């Protein structure tokens, strides 16, 4: 079998279709610490910096969002979850921060990721998308 003529490096970006861009942007920026990198209102796109990667929020009603058809709902989502690697992982401090923002928290445990087995917290954004905050690998 031939190898591809390239080598994958990391996740570049993920695109989430959103019913309410301001609420989603506030969550990802104010709660998770992303920063707005770029905005293209004419196509309904806000790009947020998440470390070395981007999280793109696309309005379901915008030019780009309409291409995806019906938006996510209680019966289905745009994806299973996105995972963000966290530096300075302090589970108690993270949970206190999330609780202070009224974030719905899911399962907490040890899971395998790109850097190995380590602690993680599942949580949900305002639209019900599951987000995993992943700590460093166990020593």
Buried (B, 14 or more C-beta within 10 A) or exposed (E): EEEEEEEEEEBEEBBBBBBBBEBBBEBBBEBBBBEEEEEBEEEBBBBBBBEEBBBBBBBBBBEBBBEEEEBBEEEEBBEEEBBBBBEEBEBEEBBEBBEEEEBEEBEBEEBEBEEEEBBBBBBBBBBEBBBBBBBBBEE
